[in-house]
Amino acid sequence: MKPEILVLAAGSSAQVMARLDDEFTCHHLWQAAGPQQDSFLRQVAPDVRGVFTTGTVGITAAQVAQLQALEIVAVHGIGVDAVDLDATRAY
C-alpha cells in the first residue's frame, strides 16, 4: 500500500507530478473547487502522512492541524515563506 499524501499545488513539471502519482496515493486538493476543498480535506486528512506543496502556496496552520498523521511537508521550488513553520514543528 502506497503512503498517502496531500498535494496542495501542481509541481513545475508533468514529470514530477507523474512520479508523485506513481510513488504515492495522491489527494490533489488544488484540483478541488474552492468551496469543496474543506470537505475534501476532512475526508482524506486521517490517512495523509505527507504534503507536497510549493513555496508560494505553502501550508497553513489550519491545514496542518487537520493532518494528525503528518510526517513530512515537502516544498517543491524556492522558499518556505508560505509554510507555517511553527505549526509544522509540532510534528
PALOVEX-843704 format. One record per atom (N, C-alpha, C, O): residue number from 1; x, y, z. Coordinates in steps of 0.2 Angstrom, whole numbers, plus 5000, padded with zeros to 4 digits. Atoms other than C-alpha are relative to their C-alpha. Last residue first. Layout:
<pts>
<pt seq="NUM" X="X" Y="Y" Z="Z"/>
...
</pts>
This chain:
<pts>
<pt seq="91" X="5000" Y="5007" Z="5002"/>
<pt seq="91" X="5025" Y="5086" Z="5071"/>
<pt seq="91" X="5007" Y="4998" Z="4998"/>
<pt seq="91" X="5008" Y="4992" Z="4996"/>
<pt seq="90" X="5004" Y="5004" Z="4995"/>
<pt seq="90" X="5023" Y="5101" Z="5082"/>
<pt seq="90" X="5001" Y="4993" Z="4998"/>
<pt seq="90" X="4999" Y="4988" Z="5002"/>
<pt seq="89" X="4995" Y="5002" Z="4995"/>
<pt seq="89" X="5036" Y="5110" Z="5071"/>
<pt seq="89" X="4997" Y="4995" Z="5005"/>
<pt seq="89" X="5001" Y="4991" Z="5008"/>
<pt seq="88" X="4997" Y="5007" Z="5002"/>
<pt seq="88" X="5024" Y="5110" Z="5057"/>
<pt seq="88" X="5005" Y="4998" Z="5005"/>
<pt seq="88" X="5006" Y="4992" Z="5005"/>
<pt seq="87" X="5005" Y="5006" Z="5000"/>
<pt seq="87" X="5013" Y="5123" Z="5065"/>
<pt seq="87" X="5003" Y="4994" Z="4998"/>
<pt seq="87" X="5001" Y="4989" Z="5001"/>
<pt seq="86" X="5002" Y="5001" Z="4993"/>
<pt seq="86" X="5028" Y="5135" Z="5069"/>
<pt seq="86" X="4995" Y="4994" Z="5000"/>
<pt seq="86" X="4996" Y="4990" Z="5005"/>
<pt seq="85" X="4995" Y="5004" Z="4997"/>
<pt seq="85" X="5034" Y="5133" Z="5051"/>
<pt seq="85" X="4998" Y="4998" Z="5007"/>
<pt seq="85" X="5000" Y="4993" Z="5010"/>
<pt seq="84" X="5000" Y="4999" Z="4993"/>
<pt seq="84" X="5018" Y="5139" Z="5043"/>
<pt seq="84" X="5005" Y="4996" Z="5004"/>
<pt seq="84" X="5003" Y="4990" Z="5006"/>
<pt seq="83" X="5000" Y="5006" Z="4996"/>
<pt seq="83" X="5024" Y="5137" Z="5025"/>
<pt seq="83" X="4999" Y="5002" Z="5008"/>
<pt seq="83" X="5004" Y="5006" Z="5010"/>
<pt seq="82" X="5008" Y="5002" Z="4999"/>
<pt seq="82" X="5020" Y="5152" Z="5014"/>
<pt seq="82" X="4999" Y="4994" Z="5004"/>
<pt seq="82" X="4993" Y="4992" Z="5005"/>
<pt seq="81" X="5003" Y="4995" Z="4996"/>
<pt seq="81" X="5038" Y="5159" Z="5017"/>
<pt seq="81" X="4993" Y="4999" Z="5001"/>
<pt seq="81" X="4990" Y="5001" Z="5006"/>
<pt seq="80" X="5005" Y="5003" Z="4995"/>
<pt seq="80" X="5046" Y="5142" Z="5013"/>
<pt seq="80" X="4996" Y="5006" Z="5003"/>
<pt seq="80" X="4993" Y="5005" Z="5009"/>
<pt seq="79" X="5003" Y="4996" Z="4994"/>
<pt seq="79" X="5056" Y="5147" Z="4998"/>
<pt seq="79" X="4995" Y="4996" Z="5004"/>
<pt seq="79" X="4992" Y="4991" Z="5002"/>
<pt seq="78" X="4996" Y="4996" Z="4996"/>
<pt seq="78" X="5060" Y="5140" Z="4981"/>
<pt seq="78" X="4996" Y="5003" Z="5005"/>
<pt seq="78" X="4991" Y="5006" Z="5004"/>
<pt seq="77" X="4999" Y="4994" Z="5002"/>
<pt seq="77" X="5053" Y="5125" Z="4972"/>
<pt seq="77" X="5004" Y="5004" Z="5005"/>
<pt seq="77" X="5007" Y="5001" Z="5009"/>
<pt seq="76" X="4997" Y="5000" Z="5006"/>
<pt seq="76" X="5044" Y="5110" Z="4978"/>
<pt seq="76" X="5001" Y="5007" Z="4997"/>
<pt seq="76" X="4997" Y="5010" Z="4996"/>
<pt seq="75" X="5001" Y="4994" Z="5004"/>
<pt seq="75" X="5041" Y="5111" Z="4996"/>
<pt seq="75" X="5004" Y="4999" Z="4994"/>
<pt seq="75" X="5010" Y="4999" Z="4994"/>
<pt seq="74" X="4994" Y="4999" Z="5005"/>
<pt seq="74" X="5040" Y="5094" Z="5005"/>
<pt seq="74" X="4998" Y="5006" Z="4996"/>
<pt seq="74" X="4992" Y="5006" Z="4993"/>
<pt seq="73" X="5002" Y="4995" Z="5004"/>
<pt seq="73" X="5030" Y="5093" Z="5022"/>
<pt seq="73" X="5006" Y="5001" Z="4995"/>
<pt seq="73" X="5011" Y="5004" Z="4997"/>
<pt seq="72" X="4996" Y="4996" Z="5004"/>
<pt seq="72" X="5033" Y="5077" Z="5031"/>
<pt seq="72" X="4996" Y="5005" Z="4996"/>
<pt seq="72" X="4991" Y="5004" Z="4994"/>
<pt seq="71" X="4993" Y="5001" Z="4998"/>
<pt seq="71" X="5026" Y="5066" Z="5045"/>
<pt seq="71" X="5005" Y="5005" Z="4996"/>
<pt seq="71" X="5010" Y="5006" Z="4999"/>
<pt seq="70" X="4995" Y="4996" Z="5004"/>
<pt seq="70" X="5008" Y="5071" Z="5046"/>
<pt seq="70" X="5007" Y="4998" Z="5002"/>
<pt seq="70" X="5008" Y="4999" Z="5008"/>
<pt seq="69" X="4995" Y="5005" Z="5002"/>
<pt seq="69" X="4996" Y="5058" Z="5054"/>
<pt seq="69" X="5006" Y="5003" Z="4996"/>
<pt seq="69" X="5011" Y="4999" Z="4994"/>
<pt seq="68" X="4997" Y="5003" Z="4994"/>
<pt seq="68" X="4986" Y="5071" Z="5063"/>
<pt seq="68" X="5005" Y="4995" Z="4999"/>
<pt seq="68" X="5009" Y="4993" Z="5003"/>
<pt seq="67" X="4996" Y="5006" Z="5002"/>
<pt seq="67" X="4983" Y="5081" Z="5047"/>
<pt seq="67" X="5004" Y="4997" Z="5006"/>
<pt seq="67" X="5010" Y="4998" Z="5007"/>
<pt seq="66" X="5004" Y="5005" Z="5002"/>
<pt seq="66" X="4969" Y="5093" Z="5052"/>
<pt seq="66" X="5004" Y="4993" Z="4998"/>
<pt seq="66" X="5000" Y="4988" Z="4998"/>
<pt seq="65" X="5004" Y="5003" Z="4994"/>
<pt seq="65" X="4980" Y="5104" Z="5062"/>
<pt seq="65" X="4996" Y="4994" Z="4998"/>
<pt seq="65" X="4994" Y="4990" Z="5003"/>
<pt seq="64" X="4996" Y="5004" Z="4996"/>
<pt seq="64" X="4992" Y="5106" Z="5047"/>
<pt seq="64" X="4996" Y="4997" Z="5006"/>
<pt seq="64" X="4997" Y="4991" Z="5007"/>
<pt seq="63" X="4999" Y="5006" Z="5003"/>
<pt seq="63" X="4978" Y="5113" Z="5037"/>
<pt seq="63" X="5004" Y="4995" Z="5004"/>
<pt seq="63" X="5003" Y="4989" Z="5004"/>
<pt seq="62" X="5007" Y="5003" Z="5000"/>
<pt seq="62" X="4973" Y="5126" Z="5050"/>
<pt seq="62" X="5001" Y="4993" Z="4996"/>
<pt seq="62" X="4998" Y="4988" Z="4998"/>
<pt seq="61" X="5000" Y="5004" Z="4994"/>
<pt seq="61" X="4992" Y="5130" Z="5052"/>
<pt seq="61" X="4993" Y="4997" Z="5001"/>
<pt seq="61" X="4993" Y="4991" Z="5004"/>
<pt seq="60" X="5002" Y="4996" Z="4994"/>
<pt seq="60" X="4993" Y="5134" Z="5034"/>
<pt seq="60" X="5000" Y="4996" Z="5006"/>
<pt seq="60" X="5000" Y="4990" Z="5006"/>
<pt seq="59" X="5005" Y="5003" Z="4996"/>
<pt seq="59" X="5003" Y="5126" Z="5020"/>
<pt seq="59" X="4998" Y="5004" Z="5006"/>
<pt seq="59" X="5003" Y="5007" Z="5010"/>
<pt seq="58" X="4998" Y="5002" Z="4993"/>
<pt seq="58" X="5014" Y="5133" Z="5007"/>
<pt seq="58" X="4995" Y="4996" Z="5003"/>
<pt seq="58" X="4991" Y="4992" Z="4999"/>
<pt seq="57" X="5006" Y="5002" Z="4997"/>
<pt seq="57" X="5006" Y="5140" Z="4991"/>
<pt seq="57" X="5001" Y="4998" Z="5007"/>
<pt seq="57" X="4997" Y="5000" Z="5011"/>
<pt seq="56" X="5005" Y="4995" Z="5000"/>
<pt seq="56" X="5021" Y="5151" Z="4985"/>
<pt seq="56" X="4993" Y="4998" Z="5003"/>
<pt seq="56" X="4989" Y="5002" Z="5006"/>
<pt seq="55" X="4998" Y="4995" Z="4996"/>
<pt seq="55" X="5035" Y="5139" Z="4990"/>
<pt seq="55" X="4995" Y="5006" Z="5001"/>
<pt seq="55" X="4994" Y="5010" Z="5005"/>
<pt seq="54" X="4995" Y="4996" Z="5003"/>
<pt seq="54" X="5026" Y="5124" Z="4983"/>
<pt seq="54" X="5002" Y="5006" Z="5005"/>
<pt seq="54" X="4998" Y="5007" Z="5010"/>
<pt seq="53" X="5002" Y="4993" Z="5001"/>
<pt seq="53" X="5017" Y="5110" Z="4991"/>
<pt seq="53" X="5005" Y="5004" Z="4996"/>
<pt seq="53" X="5011" Y="5001" Z="4994"/>
<pt seq="52" X="4996" Y="4997" Z="5006"/>
<pt seq="52" X="5018" Y="5091" Z="4993"/>
<pt seq="52" X="4997" Y="5007" Z="4999"/>
<pt seq="52" X="4991" Y="5008" Z="4997"/>
<pt seq="51" X="5003" Y="4995" Z="5004"/>
<pt seq="51" X="5011" Y="5085" Z="5010"/>
<pt seq="51" X="5005" Y="5002" Z="4995"/>
<pt seq="51" X="5011" Y="5003" Z="4996"/>
<pt seq="50" X="4996" Y="4995" Z="5003"/>
<pt seq="50" X="5014" Y="5069" Z="5019"/>
<pt seq="50" X="4997" Y="5005" Z="4996"/>
<pt seq="50" X="4991" Y="5004" Z="4994"/>
<pt seq="49" X="4994" Y="5000" Z="4996"/>
<pt seq="49" X="5006" Y="5056" Z="5030"/>
<pt seq="49" X="5005" Y="5005" Z="4998"/>
<pt seq="49" X="5010" Y="5007" Z="5001"/>
<pt seq="48" X="4995" Y="4997" Z="5003"/>
<pt seq="48" X="4988" Y="5058" Z="5025"/>
<pt seq="48" X="5006" Y="5001" Z="5004"/>
<pt seq="48" X="5006" Y="5003" Z="5010"/>
<pt seq="47" X="4995" Y="5004" Z="5003"/>
<pt seq="47" X="4977" Y="5045" Z="5031"/>
<pt seq="47" X="5006" Y="5003" Z="4997"/>
<pt seq="47" X="5010" Y="5000" Z="4995"/>
<pt seq="46" X="4997" Y="5005" Z="4995"/>
<pt seq="46" X="4966" Y="5055" Z="5043"/>
<pt seq="46" X="5005" Y="4995" Z="4998"/>
<pt seq="46" X="5009" Y="4993" Z="5002"/>
<pt seq="45" X="4996" Y="4998" Z="4994"/>
<pt seq="45" X="4965" Y="5070" Z="5032"/>
<pt seq="45" X="5003" Y="4994" Z="5004"/>
<pt seq="45" X="5009" Y="4994" Z="5006"/>
<pt seq="44" X="4993" Y="5004" Z="5001"/>
<pt seq="44" X="4957" Y="5062" Z="5017"/>
<pt seq="44" X="5005" Y="5001" Z="5005"/>
<pt seq="44" X="5009" Y="4997" Z="5006"/>
<pt seq="43" X="5001" Y="5007" Z="5002"/>
<pt seq="43" X="4938" Y="5067" Z="5021"/>
<pt seq="43" X="5007" Y="4996" Z="4999"/>
<pt seq="43" X="5008" Y="4990" Z="5001"/>
<pt seq="42" X="5002" Y="5004" Z="4995"/>
<pt seq="42" X="4942" Y="5082" Z="5030"/>
<pt seq="42" X="4999" Y="4993" Z="4999"/>
<pt seq="42" X="5001" Y="4989" Z="5003"/>
<pt seq="41" X="4995" Y="5001" Z="4995"/>
<pt seq="41" X="4952" Y="5089" Z="5016"/>
<pt seq="41" X="4998" Y="4996" Z="5006"/>
<pt seq="41" X="5002" Y="4992" Z="5008"/>
<pt seq="40" X="4995" Y="5004" Z="5003"/>
<pt seq="40" X="4939" Y="5086" Z="5003"/>
<pt seq="40" X="5005" Y="4998" Z="5005"/>
<pt seq="40" X="5007" Y="4993" Z="5006"/>
<pt seq="39" X="5003" Y="5007" Z="5000"/>
<pt seq="39" X="4926" Y="5094" Z="5014"/>
<pt seq="39" X="5005" Y="4995" Z="4998"/>
<pt seq="39" X="5005" Y="4989" Z="5000"/>
<pt seq="38" X="5000" Y="5001" Z="4993"/>
<pt seq="38" X="4937" Y="5110" Z="5016"/>
<pt seq="38" X="4997" Y="4993" Z="5001"/>
<pt seq="38" X="5000" Y="4989" Z="5005"/>
<pt seq="37" X="4994" Y="5002" Z="4998"/>
<pt seq="37" X="4941" Y="5110" Z="4997"/>
<pt seq="37" X="5000" Y="4998" Z="5008"/>
<pt seq="37" X="5004" Y="4993" Z="5010"/>
<pt seq="36" X="4999" Y="5007" Z="4998"/>
<pt seq="36" X="4924" Y="5109" Z="4991"/>
<pt seq="36" X="5006" Y="4998" Z="5003"/>
<pt seq="36" X="5007" Y="4993" Z="5006"/>
<pt seq="35" X="5005" Y="5002" Z="4995"/>
<pt seq="35" X="4920" Y="5128" Z="4991"/>
<pt seq="35" X="5001" Y="4993" Z="5003"/>
<pt seq="35" X="4999" Y="4991" Z="5008"/>
<pt seq="34" X="4999" Y="4997" Z="4993"/>
<pt seq="34" X="4936" Y="5131" Z="4982"/>
<pt seq="34" X="4996" Y="4998" Z="5005"/>
<pt seq="34" X="4998" Y="4997" Z="5011"/>
<pt seq="33" X="5003" Y="4993" Z="5000"/>
<pt seq="33" X="4934" Y="5118" Z="4968"/>
<pt seq="33" X="5000" Y="5003" Z="5007"/>
<pt seq="33" X="5000" Y="5000" Z="5012"/>
<pt seq="32" X="5007" Y="4999" Z="4997"/>
<pt seq="32" X="4945" Y="5103" Z="4971"/>
<pt seq="32" X="4998" Y="5007" Z="4999"/>
<pt seq="32" X="5002" Y="5012" Z="5000"/>
<pt seq="31" X="5005" Y="5001" Z="5006"/>
<pt seq="31" X="4960" Y="5102" Z="4959"/>
<pt seq="31" X="4993" Y="5000" Z="5002"/>
<pt seq="31" X="4989" Y="5000" Z="4998"/>
<pt seq="30" X="5000" Y="4994" Z="5004"/>
<pt seq="30" X="4972" Y="5110" Z="4972"/>
<pt seq="30" X="4995" Y="4999" Z="4994"/>
<pt seq="30" X="4993" Y="5004" Z="4991"/>
<pt seq="29" X="5005" Y="4995" Z="4997"/>
<pt seq="29" X="4967" Y="5097" Z="4985"/>
<pt seq="29" X="5000" Y="5006" Z="4995"/>
<pt seq="29" X="4994" Y="5009" Z="4994"/>
<pt seq="28" X="4999" Y="4994" Z="5003"/>
<pt seq="28" X="4975" Y="5083" Z="4974"/>
<pt seq="28" X="4995" Y="5006" Z="5002"/>
<pt seq="28" X="4990" Y="5007" Z="4999"/>
<pt seq="27" X="5006" Y="4996" Z="5000"/>
<pt seq="27" X="4975" Y="5068" Z="4985"/>
<pt seq="27" X="5001" Y="5007" Z="4998"/>
<pt seq="27" X="5004" Y="5011" Z="5002"/>
<pt seq="26" X="5000" Y="4993" Z="4999"/>
<pt seq="26" X="4990" Y="5057" Z="4980"/>
<pt seq="26" X="4992" Y="5003" Z="5000"/>
<pt seq="26" X="4988" Y="5000" Z="4996"/>
<pt seq="25" X="5007" Y="4999" Z="5001"/>
<pt seq="25" X="4992" Y="5039" Z="4984"/>
<pt seq="25" X="4999" Y="5007" Z="5001"/>
<pt seq="25" X="4999" Y="5010" Z="5006"/>
<pt seq="24" X="5004" Y="4998" Z="4994"/>
<pt seq="24" X="5011" Y="5039" Z="4982"/>
<pt seq="24" X="4992" Y="4999" Z="4998"/>
<pt seq="24" X="4991" Y="5000" Z="4992"/>
<pt seq="23" X="4997" Y="5002" Z="4994"/>
<pt seq="23" X="5025" Y="5033" Z="4971"/>
<pt seq="23" X="4995" Y="5000" Z="5006"/>
<pt seq="23" X="4996" Y="4997" Z="5011"/>
<pt seq="22" X="4998" Y="5007" Z="5000"/>
<pt seq="22" X="5017" Y="5033" Z="4954"/>
<pt seq="22" X="5002" Y="4997" Z="5007"/>
<pt seq="22" X="5001" Y="4991" Z="5008"/>
<pt seq="21" X="5006" Y="5005" Z="5001"/>
<pt seq="21" X="5006" Y="5048" Z="4957"/>
<pt seq="21" X="5003" Y="4993" Z="4999"/>
<pt seq="21" X="4999" Y="4988" Z="5001"/>
<pt seq="20" X="5004" Y="5000" Z="4994"/>
<pt seq="20" X="5021" Y="5058" Z="4963"/>
<pt seq="20" X="4995" Y="4995" Z="5000"/>
<pt seq="20" X="4994" Y="4991" Z="5005"/>
<pt seq="19" X="4996" Y="5004" Z="4996"/>
<pt seq="19" X="5032" Y="5052" Z="4948"/>
<pt seq="19" X="4996" Y="5000" Z="5007"/>
<pt seq="19" X="4996" Y="4995" Z="5010"/>
<pt seq="18" X="5001" Y="5007" Z="5001"/>
<pt seq="18" X="5018" Y="5059" Z="4937"/>
<pt seq="18" X="5004" Y="4995" Z="5005"/>
<pt seq="18" X="5001" Y="4990" Z="5006"/>
<pt seq="17" X="5007" Y="5002" Z="4998"/>
<pt seq="17" X="5018" Y="5075" Z="4945"/>
<pt seq="17" X="4999" Y="4993" Z="4999"/>
<pt seq="17" X="4995" Y="4990" Z="5003"/>
<pt seq="16" X="5000" Y="5000" Z="4993"/>
<pt seq="16" X="5037" Y="5077" Z="4944"/>
<pt seq="16" X="4993" Y="4998" Z="5002"/>
<pt seq="16" X="4992" Y="4994" Z="5007"/>
<pt seq="15" X="4996" Y="5005" Z="4998"/>
<pt seq="15" X="5036" Y="5073" Z="4926"/>
<pt seq="15" X="5000" Y="4999" Z="5007"/>
<pt seq="15" X="5000" Y="4993" Z="5010"/>
<pt seq="14" X="5005" Y="5006" Z="5001"/>
<pt seq="14" X="5022" Y="5085" Z="4922"/>
<pt seq="14" X="5004" Y="4994" Z="5003"/>
<pt seq="14" X="5001" Y="4989" Z="5005"/>
<pt seq="13" X="4999" Y="5004" Z="5006"/>
<pt seq="13" X="5034" Y="5099" Z="4928"/>
<pt seq="13" X="4995" Y="4994" Z="5000"/>
<pt seq="13" X="4993" Y="4991" Z="5006"/>
<pt seq="12" X="4998" Y="4996" Z="5005"/>
<pt seq="12" X="5033" Y="5114" Z="4940"/>
<pt seq="12" X="5000" Y="4996" Z="4993"/>
<pt seq="12" X="5001" Y="4998" Z="4988"/>
<pt seq="11" X="4993" Y="4999" Z="5001"/>
<pt seq="11" X="5023" Y="5105" Z="4953"/>
<pt seq="11" X="5002" Y="5003" Z="4993"/>
<pt seq="11" X="4997" Y="5004" Z="4989"/>
<pt seq="10" X="4996" Y="5004" Z="5005"/>
<pt seq="10" X="5005" Y="5107" Z="4955"/>
<pt seq="10" X="5007" Y="5002" Z="5000"/>
<pt seq="10" X="5009" Y="5007" Z="5001"/>
<pt seq="9" X="4999" Y="4996" Z="5006"/>
<pt seq="9" X="4999" Y="5113" Z="4972"/>
<pt seq="9" X="5003" Y="4996" Z="4995"/>
<pt seq="9" X="5006" Y="4991" Z="4996"/>
<pt seq="8" X="5003" Y="4993" Z="5000"/>
<pt seq="8" X="4992" Y="5107" Z="4988"/>
<pt seq="8" X="5001" Y="5004" Z="4994"/>
<pt seq="8" X="4997" Y="5009" Z="4993"/>
<pt seq="7" X="4996" Y="4996" Z="5005"/>
<pt seq="7" X="4996" Y="5088" Z="4985"/>
<pt seq="7" X="4996" Y="5007" Z="5000"/>
<pt seq="7" X="4990" Y="5007" Z="4998"/>
<pt seq="6" X="5004" Y="4995" Z="5002"/>
<pt seq="6" X="4991" Y="5078" Z="5001"/>
<pt seq="6" X="5004" Y="5005" Z="4995"/>
<pt seq="6" X="5009" Y="5007" Z="4997"/>
<pt seq="5" X="4998" Y="4993" Z="4999"/>
<pt seq="5" X="5000" Y="5062" Z="5003"/>
<pt seq="5" X="4995" Y="5005" Z="4997"/>
<pt seq="5" X="4990" Y="5003" Z="4993"/>
<pt seq="4" X="5005" Y="4995" Z="5002"/>
<pt seq="4" X="4995" Y="5044" Z="5006"/>
<pt seq="4" X="5003" Y="5007" Z="5001"/>
<pt seq="4" X="5005" Y="5009" Z="5007"/>
<pt seq="3" X="5001" Y="4995" Z="4995"/>
<pt seq="3" X="5009" Y="5031" Z="5008"/>
<pt seq="3" X="4995" Y="5005" Z="4996"/>
<pt seq="3" X="4996" Y="5006" Z="4990"/>
<pt seq="2" X="4996" Y="4994" Z="5001"/>
<pt seq="2" X="5007" Y="5017" Z="4995"/>
<pt seq="2" X="4998" Y="5005" Z="5005"/>
<pt seq="2" X="4992" Y="5005" Z="5008"/>
<pt seq="1" X="5004" Y="4994" Z="5000"/>
<pt seq="1" X="5000" Y="5000" Z="5000"/>
<pt seq="1" X="5004" Y="5006" Z="5000"/>
<pt seq="1" X="5009" Y="5007" Z="5004"/>
</pts>
